[in-house]
Amino acid sequence: MSNLTAADIASLQNQVLWGVFAIALLLGALMQRSNFCTMGAVSDIVNIGDWTRMRMWMMAVAVAILATQGMVAAGWIDTGKSVYTTGKLTWLSHLVGGTLFGLGMVLASGCGSKTLVRLGGGSVKSLVVFIVLGLAAFMTMRGVFAVARVASIDTLILDLGKGQDLPTLLGMAGASARLLIAAIIAVPLIAFSLAGAQFRREGNWLYSTLVGLAIAGAWYLSGKIGYIAEDPETLQERFLATNSGRPESFTFVAPIAYTLDLLMMWSDKSKTVSLGIAATLGMIAGAWISALASGQFRWEGFQGTEDTANHLAGAALMGIGGVTALGCTIGQGLSGVSTLALGSFITVAGIMLGALLGFRYQTWRIEKSEL
């Protein structure tokens, strides 16, 4: 790998970026067509007792885990080098950030990925959420909120040693043991998902499987195709086109901030398209194409002052919470969980808690308005 030229590296980087864009294009179309949505899954359970969309999410999680851990076991990728599996567990940041994100996604009518899908479908509301979420995320990464975050909840760190992924924590990091742990988690999720007659009848198993494979596909592109063991300039290992400098898969909080940054600083030659930006643009494009093809493209605006305020608050909470928790329903709920990272499971619990609080708030508002 040390014999790579600058042209070779540029070619590999383009392969990663175009590959991620293509997968994200498919992912955006799949989510638009199937109405895949974590917030919607929780809403269906709370409001009408329907578990179909939750079964979709669980199936996607299971497939992402099996496919990702299969590649790790085969030696194709090393998720131990990702931001999710570090030995420093910021447990309170995961919990608080996840809760803020979950509350925000309810107020904003969907998480980061759903915002991109709805934006592609013609939602002006989602355009506003996109902008506010990105600004809040950037402020939490490097701005005024970052100062407060780093000085407070990020200081509560549990040192787990070599890593926080379950195989490492359990001392079972070998290939066979890793696959066994992955199967123990994934197989019950698949069984529960397939137990739903409506889930099977409507072909949701296929959509969910493809979503899970998309997560693994992004890991492969960044962790295998885009991996350079020794950069000829720095003599250090390098993961091409990633903002973190580590292997990445899909997530849709920080990448929205990076997309806004690129658009605002376009003339700055140091700003380039990254994996997250390519994924963000691909999601919007895929949803747009799917919405046009299915005749579902509709312009959508705010219904009033309260609707606007809820979406603004929700977008800000998602930006702050997503960065604090190191991910969103996709970034932690699928990509992070596929690495079997303990922090990802804590974040998912926080997101679910926040979503339930959000639905309680909405119920309270409705009941208050009827008095």
BELBEL-V862059 format. One record per run of one state. SS is the DSSP state (a for helix, b for strand, c for the rest). FROM is the first residue (numbers start at 1). LEN is the number of residues. If there is no record, write none. Layout:
# BELBEL-V862059
ss | from | len
SS | FROM | LEN
SS | FROM | LEN
This chain:
# BELBEL-V862059
ss | from | len
c | 1 | 5
a | 6 | 29
c | 35 | 3
a | 38 | 11
c | 49 | 3
a | 52 | 23
c | 75 | 4
a | 79 | 3
c | 82 | 6
b | 88 | 2
c | 90 | 1
a | 91 | 17
c | 108 | 4
a | 112 | 9
c | 121 | 2
b | 123 | 1
a | 124 | 18
c | 142 | 2
a | 144 | 8
c | 152 | 1
a | 153 | 3
c | 156 | 2
b | 158 | 2
c | 160 | 5
b | 165 | 1
a | 166 | 4
c | 170 | 5
a | 175 | 20
c | 195 | 2
a | 197 | 5
c | 202 | 2
a | 204 | 22
c | 226 | 1
b | 227 | 2
c | 229 | 9
b | 238 | 2
c | 240 | 14
a | 254 | 11
c | 265 | 10
a | 275 | 20
c | 295 | 5
b | 300 | 1
c | 301 | 4
a | 305 | 20
c | 325 | 6
a | 331 | 8
c | 339 | 2
b | 341 | 1
a | 342 | 29
c | 371 | 1
